Amino acid sequence: MVEAKKVALWIVIVFVLYTIVVSPKRAAELVGVGFEGISSAAQGVGEFMTELVN
C-alpha cells in the first residue's frame, strides 16, 4: 500500500512538472483558479462562523 502511494505521488509530480514545462501560461491560470477557490472557501467559512457567533 505504501508503494502504491509513492507511485501515485510520483505520477502526480511528473504530471505537474510536464504541464508547467509544456504550457506555463495554462499552468499559471490553473494555479490562479485554485487559489481563488481556496479564497472563496475560506471566506465562506468565515461568514459561517460570524453568523454562528451572532
Secondary structure, DSSP 8 states (H G I E B T S, - for coil): -HHHHHHHHHHHHHHHHHHHHH-HHHHHHHHHHHHHHHHHHHHHHHHHHHHHH-
